[in-house]
Structure formats: structure tokens, C-alpha cells
Amino acid sequence: MRLKSSLLSKYLLLIFIAIMIMPVTFPILSLLIYVPNDDAQNQYKNGTDIEKLWHQEAGRLNQASDNEINLRIETLHRKYRKAIMFWVDQKGNTKYSIPFQKSIPAHWNSSYTIDFLKKSYDGDPFTVVAFIGANKNQGFMVMQVPRSEMKASGNQAQEKYNYIIIIGLFLILAAFIFVSWIFFYRIRKRLLRLQGAMIEPTDRGIPTALQVGRLDEIGKLEQSFNGMIGKLEEGRKREQEEEDLRRRLIANLSHDLRTPLTTMRAQVYQLQKEPLNEDGKQSLKLIDNKISFLAELIENLLSYSQLTSGKYPYHPQLIDIVRQIRASIANWYPVFEKDGFIIDVDLQDEPMQWLIDPLWLERILDNFFQNINRHAKKGKYIGVKLQKQKSGKMLVIEDKGPGIEADSTEKGTGMGLTIVTLMLKEMNLDWEIESNQQGTKVIIWFKEEVA
């Protein structure tokens, strides 16, 4: 993986920039603060020059009238707009003030004047008092300038520098946090997209391939994910092809084997008409049983293949379960009666309807009855009952044979029970088998009764 496309290298670069921007920030802030300031433009910075100017202007107003003094003060205020200027005549009356100040009294006595001079000395605002005229008997005029305006631009900036540094550092930290948040938010968004693709498969059961963006660590993971999906699709396709081949093989074998089995059964039937000794008759009976067993096995293989592929005909309809069970027992009644079975049937008289396929239910019951006739003849008993349970009724089919685990010459491959399991599951029915040496009990639950 290229270093420039790595998420780790990108974040390390982000941290490096955040670290290096700190020492670069201080000189830049200093230049921004100090360079633009021009102290030559600050006319208030030198208190000595202001004091000298004010005394010169006061001396030039020798024998000037009140209006002339007012006009001169107005002219000076246009130049020093941030200053307060006023003058008091020889009688102690405030003649003119610009801008107007309520704190300046209309009349000055000696005690207030002395107190004003004491407070103004080396105070804030900076105060200059000058006698008007050469004889110093025309009164005095005052100029007051805020100390903050007299500081050099560099000094003013220096006072704000600490605050600017703190704000600058905070802005840099906030920018780093914001950029880091954007960085990890994008990573999280891509990971969530990958997670969503994993947990939301398509109808085929395989997730959808992702469009790979950046070739970083997550991009490599997306590529690996897409490669895994490709292998799954290939495996699914190969599995489907093998399944189709298996089904075709079973169907073809079933068709090819049925024809010779039918011919063999016909020949056995013809031989049974011939005069044979006892051993010959037993041999023909054994051959006929094996032909029936093989035919049943072929039928079960074909049914299993169709069930697993979803192609076995399924036509559910609302039927009376009690009537269907009675009909199946009636079909098998002569067989069990011939073999000396005790037939114990305990079904309710009221109809109980269920939405299922009647042919499927008939095949399920035929399978259980056939197993009892084959493997439980020693018990000579079959019971078919409908018993109550909390969720409804359950069908119980039981015998008193040696149990499923007992050895039997007619024991099959178990394909029939596998087909029964698939059919019951498809019809939304539960079932279980209880078997021991005293007998076998099959219990089928009807989950939801329609009526």
C-alpha cells in the first residue's frame, strides 16, 4: 500500500501540521499586530509636545476676546478630537467647553481649583493647564487627554497580544478538533456503509458488492469484501449447478429404474400363477417385497429432491383434520385387521379445520402407518388420538413395538421420516417422536386451529 494513500500517514500528517503550526503562528500574529501600526500617526503619544503646544496657544491669546478664545479652542479640538478642552475666565466662570461636560462646574473657587489641580497631576486623563495671555490675568484654559490615547500603538497592541494569543491558540485547537472530527467521521461513514452491506444481503442471500473509492486501509478492506462476494457467488453458482445436476440425475434414474421394476413386478406376478413349492413362493414374496422397497426408495428420492428444491406440488386448502384422519385410518384398517392389530381410535366428533395440503397430510399418515405395519407387528397395537393441549389439539399416533432403535429386517434408510419432517415444517406443524422398548409415540402439534 502506498504511504500517501494510508489513513495512518494522513492522520500523522494532520498531527504534524497541528504541531508545526504553533511556532509559525506566533511570528505571524506579531507581524499582523505590530507591522500595520504607525506610531507617527498618533498625535497624542507625546505628553511633552502636547503640553508645549497648549502653553504656546494660550500665550498667543493675549488680550483676545471671549469669541476669539472660543474659536481657537474649536480649531484645536478639530485636530485633537479625543481631547476635552475648556477655559475659565479671571472671575472663575467656565466660559466654554468642548465637548460639553456636566462634571465641569459653572463657577470655580480657589478650593475647587486647588483640588482639581491635585487630582489632575499625573492622573488620568492627562491634564494640561495654561494661563491665557502674557500677563496671566485672563484666566486659564485646560486640555484633557485620556491616557489610553497617549500610549504608542505598539504598547496598545502589546496589551492585547496575550488575549490574541489565547484566542489564536483556541482557534487552532478548535480547527484541529474539527478537522480530526471530519477525518474520523468519514472513516466511520465508510465503515457503516461496509457494515450495512454485510448485514443486508440481497434476495440471493449474498451481500451486494461495494464501489471502492480511496485505496487506503478501508479501500483494501472493501476490495477484500468484494473478492469474498465474488467467491460466494461463484460457489453459489457452482452449488446451484451441482444441485440441478443431482436433481436431473435423480429424475432420470427414477424414470430409468421404474421401467425395469414394472417389468420385474409383472414377471413376478406371472410366476405366482405357476405351480411352485413352498421355497419358490417364499422367494417370489421376498423378490416382490424388495421390488416394492426399491420402488418406494426411488419415489422417496424423487420426492426429497422436489421438496428441497421447492418444486413438489403444494396446494393448501381449508380441510377438516378429523375427517382426513378418519379417511386415512379407514384405508389402512383392512391391513391392520388382517395382521391382528388392536386399533384404538379416539377422535372428536366436532370438525377441526386447518389450512394444509390434504395430499401431503395423507402421505405423512401413510408413512407412519406403514412404519407401524412393518416394524411394530409384534406389538399388535396402533392408537390414533386427538388430545388437548394449551395451544389447541395434538395428534398422537402410537404403537407397542420394539422401538425405533430395534433391529428390523425391513428397516429402511430413514428417507421417509426426512420427507415427513420437510412436509410438516412447510405446513407450519411441529412434531416429535418418543420411542423406547415398550413402543413408539409420534406427536404432531397443530399450531393454529382455524375453527
C-alpha positions as CSV (number, residue, x, y, z in Angstrom):
1,M,0.0,0.0,0.0
2,R,1.3,3.4,-0.9
3,L,2.2,5.6,2.0
4,K,0.4,8.6,0.7
5,S,-2.9,6.7,0.5
6,S,-2.7,5.3,4.0
7,L,-5.1,6.6,6.7
8,L,-2.3,6.4,9.3
9,S,0.0,8.6,7.2
10,K,-2.8,11.1,6.6
11,Y,-3.6,11.4,10.3
12,L,0.1,11.6,11.2
13,L,0.4,14.4,8.7
14,L,-2.5,16.1,10.3
15,I,-0.9,15.9,13.7
16,F,2.4,17.2,12.3
17,I,0.7,20.2,10.7
18,A,-1.0,20.9,14.0
19,I,2.3,20.7,15.9
20,M,4.2,22.8,13.4
21,I,1.6,25.5,13.0
22,M,2.1,26.5,16.7
23,P,5.6,28.0,16.3
24,V,4.7,29.6,13.0
25,T,1.6,31.2,14.4
26,F,3.4,33.5,16.9
27,P,5.6,35.3,14.4
28,I,2.7,35.7,12.0
29,L,0.5,37.2,14.8
30,S,3.3,39.5,15.8
31,L,3.6,40.8,12.2
32,L,-0.1,41.2,11.9
33,I,-0.2,43.2,15.2
34,Y,2.9,45.3,15.1
35,V,3.7,46.0,11.4
36,P,0.5,47.7,10.4
37,N,0.8,50.1,13.4
38,D,2.3,53.5,12.5
39,D,3.2,55.5,15.7
40,A,3.8,58.6,13.6
41,Q,0.1,58.9,13.1
42,N,-0.6,59.0,16.9
43,Q,-0.6,62.8,17.8
44,Y,-1.4,62.1,21.5
45,K,1.6,59.9,22.3
46,N,4.0,62.7,23.5
47,G,2.7,64.5,26.5
48,T,5.5,67.0,26.5
49,D,4.7,68.1,23.0
50,I,1.0,68.5,23.9
51,E,1.9,70.5,27.0
52,K,4.3,72.8,25.0
53,L,1.7,73.2,22.3
54,W,-1.1,74.1,24.8
55,H,1.1,76.7,26.5
56,Q,2.1,78.3,23.2
57,E,-1.6,78.5,22.1
58,A,-2.5,80.0,25.5
59,G,0.2,82.6,25.2
60,R,-0.9,83.7,21.8
61,L,-4.3,84.6,23.1
62,N,-3.0,87.7,24.9
63,Q,-5.8,90.3,25.1
64,A,-8.1,88.1,23.0
65,S,-11.8,88.4,23.3
66,D,-14.0,85.5,24.5
67,N,-15.1,84.7,21.0
68,E,-11.6,84.6,19.7
69,I,-10.6,82.2,22.6
70,N,-13.7,80.0,21.8
71,L,-12.8,79.9,18.1
72,R,-9.2,79.0,18.8
73,I,-10.3,76.2,21.1
74,E,-12.7,74.9,18.5
75,T,-9.9,74.9,15.9
76,L,-7.6,73.0,18.2
77,H,-10.3,70.5,19.0
78,R,-10.7,69.7,15.3
79,K,-7.1,68.4,15.4
80,Y,-7.4,66.7,18.8
81,R,-11.0,65.3,18.7
82,K,-10.4,62.8,21.5
83,A,-9.4,65.6,24.0
84,I,-11.6,67.7,26.3
85,M,-11.0,71.4,26.1
86,F,-12.5,74.3,28.2
87,W,-11.4,77.7,29.6
88,V,-12.2,79.7,32.7
89,D,-12.0,83.5,32.9
90,Q,-10.4,85.6,35.6
91,K,-13.6,85.6,37.6
92,G,-13.7,81.8,37.8
93,N,-16.6,81.3,35.4
94,T,-16.5,78.5,32.9
95,K,-16.9,80.2,29.6
96,Y,-16.6,77.4,27.0
97,S,-16.3,73.6,27.0
98,I,-15.9,71.3,24.0
99,P,-17.4,68.7,24.2
100,F,-19.8,69.8,26.9
101,Q,-19.1,68.1,30.2
102,K,-21.5,68.1,33.1
103,S,-18.7,67.4,35.6
104,I,-17.2,70.9,34.8
105,P,-18.6,73.4,37.3
106,A,-20.0,76.7,36.0
107,H,-18.0,78.7,38.7
108,W,-14.6,77.9,40.1
109,N,-13.5,78.9,43.5
110,S,-10.0,78.6,44.9
111,S,-10.6,75.4,46.9
112,Y,-12.1,73.6,43.9
113,T,-9.3,74.8,41.6
114,I,-6.6,73.5,44.0
115,D,-8.4,70.2,44.4
116,F,-8.8,69.9,40.6
117,L,-5.1,70.5,40.1
118,K,-4.1,68.0,42.8
119,K,-6.3,65.3,41.2
120,S,-5.2,66.1,37.7
121,Y,-1.5,65.8,38.5
122,D,-0.1,62.6,37.0
123,G,-3.6,61.3,36.7
124,D,-5.9,60.0,34.1
125,P,-6.9,61.8,31.9
126,F,-3.6,63.6,31.2
127,T,-4.3,67.3,32.0
128,V,-2.5,70.5,30.8
129,V,-3.4,73.8,32.5
130,A,-2.1,77.0,30.9
131,F,-2.7,80.7,31.8
132,I,-4.2,82.8,28.9
133,G,-2.2,85.7,27.7
134,A,1.2,87.1,28.7
135,N,0.1,88.8,31.9
136,K,-1.7,85.6,33.1
137,N,-4.7,87.6,34.2
138,Q,-7.2,86.5,31.6
139,G,-8.0,83.1,33.2
140,F,-6.8,79.7,32.2
141,M,-7.6,77.0,29.7
142,V,-7.5,73.2,30.2
143,M,-6.8,70.3,27.9
144,Q,-7.5,66.7,29.0
145,V,-6.4,63.6,27.0
146,P,-7.2,60.0,28.0
147,R,-4.1,58.2,29.0
148,S,-5.1,55.2,26.8
149,E,-4.8,57.5,23.7
150,M,-1.3,58.5,24.6
151,K,0.1,55.1,24.5
152,A,2.2,54.1,21.5
153,S,0.4,51.8,19.0
154,G,2.9,49.0,19.9
155,N,2.1,49.3,23.6
156,Q,-1.6,49.2,22.8
157,A,-1.1,46.1,20.7
158,Q,1.1,44.5,23.3
159,E,-1.7,44.8,25.9
160,K,-4.0,43.0,23.5
161,Y,-1.3,40.5,22.4
162,N,-2.0,38.0,25.3
163,Y,-5.7,37.9,24.5
164,I,-5.0,37.5,20.8
165,I,-2.6,34.6,21.5
166,I,-5.1,32.8,23.7
167,I,-7.9,33.3,21.1
168,G,-5.5,32.2,18.3
169,L,-4.5,29.1,20.2
170,F,-8.1,28.3,20.9
171,L,-9.0,28.7,17.2
172,I,-6.1,26.5,16.2
173,L,-7.2,23.8,18.7
174,A,-10.8,24.1,17.5
175,A,-9.7,23.8,13.9
176,F,-7.6,20.7,14.7
177,I,-10.5,19.1,16.6
178,F,-12.9,20.0,13.7
179,V,-10.6,18.6,11.0
180,S,-10.0,15.4,13.2
181,W,-13.8,15.1,13.6
182,I,-14.2,15.3,9.8
183,F,-11.4,12.8,9.3
184,F,-12.9,10.2,11.7
185,Y,-16.5,11.0,10.6
186,R,-15.6,10.0,7.0
187,I,-13.9,6.8,8.3
188,R,-17.0,6.0,10.4
189,K,-19.3,6.6,7.5
190,R,-17.4,4.3,5.2
191,L,-17.3,1.6,7.9
192,L,-21.0,1.9,8.5
193,R,-21.6,1.5,4.7
194,L,-19.5,-1.6,4.8
195,Q,-21.4,-2.9,7.8
196,G,-24.7,-2.2,6.1
197,A,-23.6,-4.2,3.1
198,M,-22.7,-7.1,5.3
199,I,-25.9,-7.3,7.3
200,E,-28.3,-6.6,4.5
201,P,-28.0,-9.4,1.9
202,T,-29.9,-9.5,-1.3
203,D,-32.6,-12.0,-2.2
204,R,-29.9,-14.5,-3.1
205,G,-28.6,-14.3,0.4
206,I,-25.3,-12.8,-0.7
207,P,-24.4,-9.1,0.1
208,T,-24.1,-6.5,-2.7
209,A,-20.6,-5.6,-3.8
210,L,-19.3,-2.2,-2.8
211,Q,-17.9,0.6,-5.0
212,V,-14.3,1.1,-3.9
213,G,-13.3,4.7,-3.5
214,R,-9.9,5.5,-2.0
215,L,-7.3,2.8,-1.9
216,D,-6.5,3.2,1.8
217,E,-6.9,0.6,4.5
218,I,-10.7,0.7,4.3
219,G,-10.5,0.6,0.5
220,K,-8.4,-2.6,0.7
221,L,-11.0,-4.0,3.1
222,E,-13.7,-3.2,0.6
223,Q,-11.7,-4.8,-2.1
224,S,-11.3,-8.0,0.0
225,F,-15.1,-7.8,0.8
226,N,-15.9,-7.6,-2.9
227,G,-13.5,-10.5,-3.6
228,M,-15.3,-12.6,-0.9
229,I,-18.6,-11.8,-2.5
230,G,-17.3,-12.9,-5.9
231,K,-16.1,-16.2,-4.4
232,L,-19.5,-16.7,-2.7
233,E,-21.3,-16.0,-6.0
234,E,-19.1,-18.5,-7.8
235,G,-19.7,-21.0,-5.0
236,R,-23.4,-20.4,-5.1
237,K,-23.4,-20.8,-8.9
238,R,-21.4,-24.0,-8.7
239,E,-23.6,-25.3,-5.9
240,Q,-26.7,-24.5,-8.0
241,E,-25.3,-26.3,-11.0
242,E,-24.4,-29.3,-8.8
243,E,-27.9,-29.2,-7.3
244,D,-29.5,-29.1,-10.8
245,L,-27.3,-31.9,-11.9
246,R,-28.3,-34.0,-8.9
247,R,-32.0,-33.4,-9.5
248,R,-31.7,-34.3,-13.1
249,L,-29.7,-37.4,-12.2
250,I,-32.4,-38.5,-9.6
251,A,-35.2,-37.8,-12.0
252,N,-33.5,-39.7,-14.8
253,L,-32.6,-42.6,-12.6
254,S,-36.1,-42.7,-11.2
255,H,-37.5,-42.9,-14.7
256,D,-35.0,-45.4,-15.9
257,L,-35.4,-47.6,-12.9
258,R,-39.2,-47.6,-12.8
259,T,-39.5,-49.3,-16.2
260,P,-37.4,-52.4,-15.4
261,L,-39.1,-52.6,-11.9
262,T,-42.5,-52.6,-13.5
263,T,-41.4,-55.4,-15.8
264,M,-39.9,-57.3,-12.9
265,R,-43.1,-56.9,-10.9
266,A,-45.1,-58.2,-13.9
267,Q,-42.9,-61.3,-14.3
268,V,-43.2,-62.0,-10.5
269,Y,-47.0,-61.8,-10.9
270,Q,-46.9,-64.3,-13.7
271,L,-44.6,-66.6,-11.8
272,Q,-47.0,-66.5,-8.8
273,K,-49.6,-68.2,-11.1
274,E,-47.3,-71.1,-11.8
275,P,-47.3,-74.2,-9.5
276,L,-44.3,-73.7,-7.1
277,N,-43.2,-75.3,-4.0
278,E,-43.1,-73.5,-0.7
279,D,-39.5,-72.3,-1.1
280,G,-40.3,-70.9,-4.5
281,K,-43.3,-69.0,-3.2
282,Q,-41.2,-67.5,-0.3
283,S,-38.5,-66.5,-2.8
284,L,-41.1,-64.8,-5.0
285,K,-42.6,-63.0,-2.0
286,L,-39.1,-61.8,-1.0
287,I,-38.4,-60.6,-4.5
288,D,-41.8,-58.7,-4.6
289,N,-41.0,-57.1,-1.2
290,K,-37.6,-55.9,-2.4
291,I,-39.1,-54.6,-5.7
292,S,-41.7,-52.6,-3.6
293,F,-38.9,-51.4,-1.3
294,L,-36.8,-50.2,-4.2
295,A,-39.8,-48.5,-5.9
296,E,-40.6,-46.8,-2.6
297,L,-36.9,-45.7,-2.2
298,I,-36.9,-44.3,-5.7
299,E,-40.2,-42.4,-5.0
300,N,-38.8,-41.0,-1.8
301,L,-35.6,-39.8,-3.5
302,L,-37.6,-38.0,-6.2
303,S,-39.9,-36.5,-3.6
304,Y,-37.0,-35.4,-1.4
305,S,-35.3,-33.8,-4.4
306,Q,-38.5,-31.9,-5.3
307,L,-39.1,-30.8,-1.7
308,T,-35.6,-29.4,-1.2
309,S,-35.9,-27.5,-4.5
310,G,-39.4,-26.2,-3.8
311,K,-40.9,-28.0,-6.8
312,Y,-43.0,-30.5,-5.0
313,P,-46.7,-29.6,-5.7
314,Y,-48.2,-27.9,-2.6
315,H,-51.8,-26.8,-2.7
316,P,-53.0,-25.8,0.8
317,Q,-56.7,-25.7,1.4
318,L,-59.1,-25.5,4.4
319,I,-59.9,-29.1,5.3
320,D,-61.4,-31.0,8.3
321,I,-58.5,-32.6,10.0
322,V,-60.7,-35.1,11.9
323,R,-62.3,-36.3,8.6
324,Q,-59.0,-36.6,6.9
325,I,-57.5,-38.7,9.7
326,R,-60.6,-41.0,9.7
327,A,-60.3,-41.5,6.0
328,S,-56.6,-42.4,6.2
329,I,-57.3,-44.9,9.1
330,A,-60.2,-46.4,7.0
331,N,-57.8,-47.0,4.1
332,W,-55.3,-48.9,6.4
333,Y,-58.0,-50.6,8.6
334,P,-58.1,-53.8,6.5
335,V,-54.3,-54.1,6.6
336,F,-54.0,-53.8,10.3
337,E,-57.1,-56.0,10.9
338,K,-55.6,-58.7,8.7
339,D,-52.3,-58.7,10.8
340,G,-54.3,-58.9,14.0
341,F,-53.7,-55.3,15.3
342,I,-55.8,-53.8,18.0
343,I,-56.9,-50.5,16.5
344,D,-57.6,-47.7,19.1
345,V,-59.1,-44.6,17.6
346,D,-60.1,-41.7,19.8
347,L,-61.1,-38.7,17.7
348,Q,-63.5,-35.9,18.5
349,D,-66.9,-35.5,16.8
350,E,-66.6,-31.8,16.1
351,P,-64.8,-30.8,12.9
352,M,-61.4,-29.1,13.3
353,Q,-60.2,-27.2,10.2
354,W,-56.7,-26.5,9.1
355,L,-55.2,-24.8,6.1
356,I,-52.9,-27.5,4.7
357,D,-52.4,-29.7,1.7
358,P,-54.6,-32.9,2.1
359,L,-52.3,-35.0,-0.1
360,W,-49.3,-34.1,2.0
361,L,-51.1,-35.0,5.2
362,E,-52.3,-38.2,3.7
363,R,-48.7,-39.1,2.7
364,I,-47.4,-38.3,6.2
365,L,-50.1,-40.5,7.8
366,D,-49.4,-43.3,5.3
367,N,-45.7,-43.2,6.2
368,F,-46.4,-43.5,9.9
369,F,-49.0,-46.3,9.4
370,Q,-46.6,-48.2,7.0
371,N,-43.8,-47.9,9.6
372,I,-46.0,-49.4,12.3
373,N,-47.1,-52.2,10.0
374,R,-43.6,-53.0,9.1
375,H,-41.6,-52.6,12.3
376,A,-44.2,-52.9,15.1
377,K,-46.1,-56.1,14.2
378,K,-45.0,-57.7,17.4
379,G,-47.0,-55.2,19.5
380,K,-50.2,-55.7,17.5
381,Y,-51.4,-52.3,18.6
382,I,-52.0,-48.9,16.9
383,G,-53.5,-45.9,18.6
384,V,-54.7,-42.7,16.9
385,K,-55.9,-40.0,19.2
386,L,-56.6,-36.3,19.4
387,Q,-55.5,-34.9,22.8
388,K,-55.9,-31.4,24.2
389,Q,-53.1,-29.0,25.0
390,K,-52.9,-25.4,25.9
391,S,-52.3,-24.2,22.3
392,G,-55.0,-26.5,20.8
393,K,-55.2,-30.2,19.9
394,M,-52.4,-32.6,19.1
395,L,-52.4,-35.8,17.1
396,V,-50.9,-38.8,18.8
397,I,-50.0,-42.0,16.8
398,E,-48.6,-44.8,19.0
399,D,-47.7,-48.4,18.8
400,K,-46.3,-51.1,21.2
401,G,-43.5,-52.3,19.0
402,P,-39.8,-52.7,20.0
403,G,-38.9,-49.1,19.2
404,I,-37.0,-47.2,16.5
405,E,-33.6,-48.4,17.7
406,A,-34.6,-52.1,17.5
407,D,-33.2,-54.2,14.6
408,S,-35.6,-55.0,11.8
409,T,-35.2,-56.9,8.5
410,E,-37.3,-54.2,6.8
411,K,-35.6,-51.2,8.2
412,G,-35.0,-48.5,5.6
413,T,-32.7,-45.6,5.1
414,G,-34.8,-43.1,7.1
415,M,-35.6,-41.1,3.9
416,G,-39.3,-41.3,4.7
417,L,-39.0,-39.6,8.0
418,T,-36.8,-36.9,6.4
419,I,-39.6,-36.2,3.9
420,V,-42.2,-36.1,6.7
421,T,-40.0,-33.6,8.6
422,L,-39.8,-31.3,5.5
423,M,-43.5,-31.6,4.8
424,L,-44.6,-30.8,8.4
425,K,-42.2,-27.8,8.5
426,E,-43.6,-26.5,5.2
427,M,-47.2,-26.8,6.6
428,N,-46.2,-25.0,9.8
429,L,-46.6,-28.0,12.1
430,D,-44.4,-29.2,14.9
431,W,-43.8,-32.9,15.8
432,E,-41.6,-35.2,17.9
433,I,-41.0,-38.9,18.4
434,E,-40.8,-40.7,21.8
435,S,-39.5,-44.2,21.4
436,N,-38.3,-47.0,23.8
437,Q,-38.5,-50.8,24.0
438,Q,-42.2,-50.6,25.0
439,G,-43.3,-48.7,21.9
440,T,-43.1,-45.5,19.9
441,K,-45.3,-42.4,20.1
442,V,-45.5,-39.7,17.4
443,I,-46.9,-36.4,18.5
444,I,-48.0,-33.7,16.0
445,W,-48.9,-30.2,17.1
446,F,-51.4,-28.1,15.2
447,K,-50.1,-24.6,15.9
448,E,-53.2,-22.6,14.8
449,E,-56.6,-24.0,14.5
450,V,-58.8,-22.2,12.0
451,A,-62.1,-23.5,13.6
